[in-house]
Amino acid sequence: MTCDRLVCANCAGPVCEGRCAVCRASRERLQHQNGPLASLSPAALIALVATLVAVALLAHQTA
């Protein structure tokens, strides 16, 4: 889950902006739960998968 669409109950602002302490705490907690790949865009994830497939195919052909 990302905080892009979440609205803070404390300040009624988007959580991703971190306007108040509650927003910042929620955003920090969500970032720790999701891990490092959660911040990548879908296009970056597709590029990463395509690169891994290409490397796997090259490794298979040379072996």
N, CA, C and O atoms as CSV, one atom per row, in Angstrom:
chain,resi,resn,atom,element,x,y,z
A,1,MET,N,N,0.844,-1.170,0.000
A,1,MET,CA,C,0.000,0.000,0.000
A,1,MET,C,C,0.890,1.233,0.000
A,1,MET,O,O,1.913,1.277,0.684
A,2,THR,N,N,0.495,2.215,-0.762
A,2,THR,CA,C,1.223,3.476,-0.774
A,2,THR,C,C,0.387,4.550,-0.115
A,2,THR,O,O,-0.820,4.387,0.065
A,3,CYS,N,N,1.027,5.648,0.244
A,3,CYS,CA,C,0.309,6.722,0.924
A,3,CYS,C,C,-0.157,7.789,-0.062
A,3,CYS,O,O,-0.572,8.868,0.362
A,4,ASP,N,N,-0.099,7.520,-1.353
A,4,ASP,CA,C,-0.486,8.510,-2.358
A,4,ASP,C,C,-1.946,8.930,-2.266
A,4,ASP,O,O,-2.271,10.095,-2.493
A,5,ARG,N,N,-2.821,8.000,-1.937
A,5,ARG,CA,C,-4.254,8.300,-1.930
A,5,ARG,C,C,-4.848,8.394,-0.534
A,5,ARG,O,O,-6.052,8.603,-0.386
A,6,LEU,N,N,-4.013,8.240,0.499
A,6,LEU,CA,C,-4.531,8.288,1.862
A,6,LEU,C,C,-4.706,9.730,2.315
A,6,LEU,O,O,-3.889,10.599,2.010
A,7,VAL,N,N,-5.794,9.965,3.053
A,7,VAL,CA,C,-6.076,11.292,3.606
A,7,VAL,C,C,-5.977,11.191,5.119
A,7,VAL,O,O,-6.531,10.279,5.733
A,8,CYS,N,N,-5.268,12.137,5.706
A,8,CYS,CA,C,-5.045,12.143,7.149
A,8,CYS,C,C,-6.324,12.554,7.880
A,8,CYS,O,O,-6.976,13.524,7.495
A,9,ALA,N,N,-6.681,11.820,8.929
A,9,ALA,CA,C,-7.857,12.161,9.731
A,9,ALA,C,C,-7.579,13.347,10.641
A,9,ALA,O,O,-8.512,13.981,11.134
A,10,ASN,N,N,-6.312,13.651,10.869
A,10,ASN,CA,C,-5.956,14.744,11.770
A,10,ASN,C,C,-6.004,16.104,11.074
A,10,ASN,O,O,-6.587,17.051,11.602
A,11,CYS,N,N,-5.389,16.205,9.880
A,11,CYS,CA,C,-5.314,17.513,9.204
A,11,CYS,C,C,-6.088,17.547,7.885
A,11,CYS,O,O,-6.165,18.598,7.250
A,12,ALA,N,N,-6.656,16.430,7.467
A,12,ALA,CA,C,-7.441,16.313,6.222
A,12,ALA,C,C,-6.602,16.559,4.973
A,12,ALA,O,O,-7.150,16.842,3.908
A,13,GLY,N,N,-5.290,16.457,5.089
A,13,GLY,CA,C,-4.408,16.600,3.939
A,13,GLY,C,C,-3.910,15.245,3.483
A,13,GLY,O,O,-4.055,14.253,4.197
A,14,PRO,N,N,-3.325,15.196,2.300
A,14,PRO,CA,C,-2.753,13.944,1.817
A,14,PRO,C,C,-1.603,13.485,2.712
A,14,PRO,O,O,-0.751,14.292,3.086
A,15,VAL,N,N,-1.570,12.213,3.054
A,15,VAL,CA,C,-0.527,11.681,3.919
A,15,VAL,C,C,0.842,11.818,3.264
A,15,VAL,O,O,1.841,12.017,3.955
A,16,CYS,N,N,0.896,11.714,1.939
A,16,CYS,CA,C,2.179,11.779,1.240
A,16,CYS,C,C,2.858,13.137,1.390
A,16,CYS,O,O,4.076,13.233,1.237
A,17,GLU,N,N,2.086,14.199,1.690
A,17,GLU,CA,C,2.677,15.517,1.887
A,17,GLU,C,C,3.265,15.686,3.275
A,17,GLU,O,O,4.166,16.505,3.457
A,18,GLY,N,N,2.785,14.937,4.262
A,18,GLY,CA,C,3.319,15.011,5.620
A,18,GLY,C,C,3.106,16.351,6.284
A,18,GLY,O,O,4.046,16.909,6.850
A,19,ARG,N,N,1.905,16.881,6.234
A,19,ARG,CA,C,1.622,18.206,6.796
A,19,ARG,C,C,1.697,18.247,8.317
A,19,ARG,O,O,2.114,19.256,8.886
A,20,CYS,N,N,1.303,17.178,8.976
A,20,CYS,CA,C,1.303,17.171,10.445
A,20,CYS,C,C,2.101,15.968,10.949
A,20,CYS,O,O,2.557,15.134,10.167
A,21,ALA,N,N,2.259,15.900,12.276
A,21,ALA,CA,C,3.039,14.804,12.871
A,21,ALA,C,C,2.395,13.445,12.614
A,21,ALA,O,O,3.097,12.449,12.439
A,22,VAL,N,N,1.070,13.398,12.591
A,22,VAL,CA,C,0.365,12.138,12.340
A,22,VAL,C,C,0.631,11.662,10.914
A,22,VAL,O,O,0.866,10.475,10.691
A,23,CYS,N,N,0.594,12.583,9.947
A,23,CYS,CA,C,0.891,12.242,8.544
A,23,CYS,C,C,2.311,11.708,8.417
A,23,CYS,O,O,2.540,10.677,7.783
A,24,ARG,N,N,3.259,12.409,9.019
A,24,ARG,CA,C,4.660,12.000,8.911
A,24,ARG,C,C,4.884,10.634,9.538
A,24,ARG,O,O,5.626,9.818,8.992
A,25,ALA,N,N,4.256,10.376,10.672
A,25,ALA,CA,C,4.402,9.079,11.334
A,25,ALA,C,C,3.789,7.968,10.484
A,25,ALA,O,O,4.375,6.894,10.352
A,26,SER,N,N,2.622,8.220,9.912
A,26,SER,CA,C,1.972,7.208,9.066
A,26,SER,C,C,2.784,6.936,7.811
A,26,SER,O,O,2.936,5.788,7.394
A,27,ARG,N,N,3.300,7.995,7.217
A,27,ARG,CA,C,4.102,7.835,6.005
A,27,ARG,C,C,5.372,7.035,6.303
A,27,ARG,O,O,5.754,6.158,5.529
A,28,GLU,N,N,6.020,7.341,7.422
A,28,GLU,CA,C,7.226,6.614,7.816
A,28,GLU,C,C,6.929,5.136,8.072
A,28,GLU,O,O,7.693,4.265,7.657
A,29,ARG,N,N,5.821,4.860,8.756
A,29,ARG,CA,C,5.448,3.474,9.046
A,29,ARG,C,C,5.153,2.707,7.764
A,29,ARG,O,O,5.565,1.556,7.627
A,30,LEU,N,N,4.449,3.324,6.829
A,30,LEU,CA,C,4.136,2.660,5.565
A,30,LEU,C,C,5.402,2.387,4.756
A,30,LEU,O,O,5.513,1.344,4.112
A,31,GLN,N,N,6.343,3.308,4.784
A,31,GLN,CA,C,7.577,3.105,4.026
A,31,GLN,C,C,8.384,1.951,4.600
A,31,GLN,O,O,9.020,1.213,3.847
A,32,HIS,N,N,8.370,1.781,5.906
A,32,HIS,CA,C,9.106,0.673,6.510
A,32,HIS,C,C,8.416,-0.661,6.255
A,32,HIS,O,O,9.089,-1.686,6.139
A,33,GLN,N,N,7.097,-0.672,6.167
A,33,GLN,CA,C,6.363,-1.913,5.934
A,33,GLN,C,C,6.529,-2.411,4.513
A,33,GLN,O,O,6.583,-3.620,4.285
A,34,ASN,N,N,6.610,-1.510,3.563
A,34,ASN,CA,C,6.585,-1.895,2.160
A,34,ASN,C,C,7.919,-2.403,1.641
A,34,ASN,O,O,7.931,-3.232,0.731
A,35,GLY,N,N,9.022,-1.952,2.168
A,35,GLY,CA,C,10.322,-2.400,1.701
A,35,GLY,C,C,10.862,-1.507,0.593
A,35,GLY,O,O,10.219,-0.531,0.209
A,36,PRO,N,N,12.034,-1.837,0.082
A,36,PRO,CA,C,12.708,-0.958,-0.870
A,36,PRO,C,C,12.082,-0.934,-2.265
A,36,PRO,O,O,12.197,0.076,-2.959
A,37,LEU,N,N,11.431,-2.003,-2.692
A,37,LEU,CA,C,10.863,-2.024,-4.043
A,37,LEU,C,C,9.530,-1.305,-4.145
A,37,LEU,O,O,9.050,-1.061,-5.252
A,38,ALA,N,N,8.924,-0.962,-3.027
A,38,ALA,CA,C,7.625,-0.305,-3.060
A,38,ALA,C,C,7.700,1.115,-3.605
A,38,ALA,O,O,6.707,1.640,-4.110
A,39,SER,N,N,8.856,1.731,-3.506
A,39,SER,CA,C,8.981,3.109,-3.983
A,39,SER,C,C,9.228,3.191,-5.487
A,39,SER,O,O,9.195,4.282,-6.055
A,40,LEU,N,N,9.472,2.061,-6.138
A,40,LEU,CA,C,9.695,2.061,-7.582
A,40,LEU,C,C,8.380,2.210,-8.334
A,40,LEU,O,O,7.345,1.689,-7.919
A,41,SER,N,N,8.441,2.921,-9.430
A,41,SER,CA,C,7.257,3.075,-10.264
A,41,SER,C,C,7.002,1.782,-11.034
A,41,SER,O,O,7.906,0.958,-11.177
A,42,PRO,N,N,5.782,1.599,-11.528
A,42,PRO,CA,C,5.500,0.395,-12.323
A,42,PRO,C,C,6.400,0.281,-13.556
A,42,PRO,O,O,6.800,-0.822,-13.927
A,43,ALA,N,N,6.719,1.399,-14.186
A,43,ALA,CA,C,7.604,1.358,-15.357
A,43,ALA,C,C,8.997,0.887,-14.969
A,43,ALA,O,O,9.628,0.133,-15.709
A,44,ALA,N,N,9.481,1.329,-13.810
A,44,ALA,CA,C,10.803,0.899,-13.353
A,44,ALA,C,C,10.800,-0.590,-13.009
A,44,ALA,O,O,11.778,-1.289,-13.274
A,45,LEU,N,N,9.709,-1.077,-12.421
A,45,LEU,CA,C,9.613,-2.503,-12.119
A,45,LEU,C,C,9.598,-3.339,-13.392
A,45,LEU,O,O,10.234,-4.391,-13.445
A,46,ILE,N,N,8.884,-2.887,-14.416
A,46,ILE,CA,C,8.845,-3.599,-15.693
A,46,ILE,C,C,10.231,-3.610,-16.328
A,46,ILE,O,O,10.657,-4.631,-16.867
A,47,ALA,N,N,10.936,-2.483,-16.270
A,47,ALA,CA,C,12.288,-2.420,-16.821
A,47,ALA,C,C,13.223,-3.351,-16.063
A,47,ALA,O,O,14.078,-3.998,-16.668
A,48,LEU,N,N,13.072,-3.424,-14.756
A,48,LEU,CA,C,13.904,-4.326,-13.952
A,48,LEU,C,C,13.651,-5.786,-14.309
A,48,LEU,O,O,14.592,-6.568,-14.451
A,49,VAL,N,N,12.389,-6.149,-14.452
A,49,VAL,CA,C,12.047,-7.529,-14.821
A,49,VAL,C,C,12.557,-7.850,-16.224
A,49,VAL,O,O,13.084,-8.938,-16.455
A,50,ALA,N,N,12.405,-6.920,-17.156
A,50,ALA,CA,C,12.886,-7.148,-18.521
A,50,ALA,C,C,14.406,-7.327,-18.538
A,50,ALA,O,O,14.925,-8.171,-19.269
A,51,THR,N,N,15.105,-6.544,-17.746
A,51,THR,CA,C,16.558,-6.675,-17.664
A,51,THR,C,C,16.951,-8.020,-17.081
A,51,THR,O,O,17.874,-8.665,-17.579
A,52,LEU,N,N,16.267,-8.449,-16.038
A,52,LEU,CA,C,16.569,-9.748,-15.444
A,52,LEU,C,C,16.302,-10.893,-16.412
A,52,LEU,O,O,17.065,-11.858,-16.457
A,53,VAL,N,N,15.232,-10.794,-17.182
A,53,VAL,CA,C,14.929,-11.829,-18.181
A,53,VAL,C,C,16.006,-11.846,-19.260
A,53,VAL,O,O,16.435,-12.918,-19.688
A,54,ALA,N,N,16.446,-10.673,-19.701
A,54,ALA,CA,C,17.490,-10.608,-20.725
A,54,ALA,C,C,18.791,-11.214,-20.221
A,54,ALA,O,O,19.461,-11.945,-20.951
A,55,VAL,N,N,19.150,-10.915,-18.984
A,55,VAL,CA,C,20.371,-11.490,-18.409
A,55,VAL,C,C,20.238,-13.002,-18.279
A,55,VAL,O,O,21.192,-13.735,-18.541
A,56,ALA,N,N,19.082,-13.463,-17.882
A,56,ALA,CA,C,18.868,-14.912,-17.756
A,56,ALA,C,C,18.975,-15.601,-19.116
A,56,ALA,O,O,19.558,-16.681,-19.219
A,57,LEU,N,N,18.414,-14.982,-20.164
A,57,LEU,CA,C,18.515,-15.574,-21.497
A,57,LEU,C,C,19.958,-15.595,-21.999
A,57,LEU,O,O,20.385,-16.578,-22.604
A,58,LEU,N,N,20.712,-14.525,-21.756
A,58,LEU,CA,C,22.115,-14.508,-22.160
A,58,LEU,C,C,22.926,-15.551,-21.409
A,58,LEU,O,O,23.792,-16.203,-21.992
A,59,ALA,N,N,22.657,-15.712,-20.134
A,59,ALA,CA,C,23.370,-16.710,-19.333
A,59,ALA,C,C,23.038,-18.117,-19.810
A,59,ALA,O,O,23.894,-19.002,-19.811
A,60,HIS,N,N,21.792,-18.313,-20.214
A,60,HIS,CA,C,21.389,-19.631,-20.701
A,60,HIS,C,C,22.035,-19.967,-22.043
A,60,HIS,O,O,22.424,-21.110,-22.282
A,61,GLN,N,N,22.149,-18.960,-22.920
A,61,GLN,CA,C,22.749,-19.189,-24.229
A,61,GLN,C,C,24.247,-19.444,-24.143
A,61,GLN,O,O,24.778,-20.236,-24.922
A,62,THR,N,N,24.931,-18.801,-23.226
A,62,THR,CA,C,26.381,-18.966,-23.131
A,62,THR,C,C,26.764,-20.235,-22.368
A,62,THR,O,O,27.908,-20.683,-22.458
A,63,ALA,N,N,25.843,-20.811,-21.633
A,63,ALA,CA,C,26.172,-22.015,-20.837
A,63,ALA,C,C,26.110,-23.276,-21.656
A,63,ALA,O,O,26.359,-24.363,-21.134
